[in-house]
Amino acid sequence: MEPRDGERGRGSFPRFANPVSATASRPNVEVVRVYNDPGRRPDEHRVLVDRLWPRGLTKASVDCDEWIKDVAPSTELRRWYGHDPALSTEFAHRYQTELACEPGASAVVRLRDLAAGQRLVLLTATRDVEHSGASVLRKVVAGSATK
């Protein structure tokens, strides 16, 4: 199937306008930076996934259903990484290893259960969302992470 005008695809796979239709069997998990939060949409569960509360925000100002600290990278791993994009691949591997052990494993199961029934929004304060623990977590919860 060839892409239509305005669409770009890889090989014979068209680019879908709605990513949910392309991955109907995968949970709908999104990462949102808490400082740029566009607000709640219907039928979604919002979870803050940082170990530390976002600086400068009150608990009343953050629209989240729960705060799951146990799913965040350990303090040691977070400090080692320092948000250096050059270390992002190794960080992702180490973080996935942490998530496979308790208490992270139970938290991942909880997030997968939530994502199976509704849209799941992972809230983070990280500036570089693409190279963040929340981005790795999204892939783990959605089942698309590779070790």
PEFENWO-V434713 format. One line per field, one symbol per residue. ss: DSSP state (a for helix, b for strand, c for the rest). psi: psi as a letter, one per 30 degrees, with the letter a starting at -180 (. if undefined). burial: b if it has 9 or more other C-alpha atoms within 8 Angstrom, else e. A space follows every 10 residues. Layout:
ss->???
psi->???
burial->???
//
This chain:
ss->cccccccccb ccbcccccaa aaccccccbb bbbaaacccc cccbbbbbcc cccccccccc cccccbbcaa acccaaaaaa acccaaaaaa aaaaaaaaac cccaaaaaaa aaaaaaacbb bbbbccccaa acaaaaaaaa aaccccc
psi->kkklkfkklk bgjlkkejfe ffhffkkjkk kkkefgkflk lkhlkkkkgk ekkkkgklef fjilfljjef flkleeeeee eghjffgeee eeeeeeeeff lkfeeeeeee eeeeffflkk kjklfkeiee gleeeeeeee efggkk.
burial->eebeeeeebe eebbbeeeee eeeeeebbbb bbbbeeeeee eeebbbbbbb beebeeeeee eeebeebbbe bbbeeebbee bebeeebbee bbbbbbebbe eebbbebbbe bbebbeebbb bbbbbeeebe bbbbbbbbbb bbeeeee
//
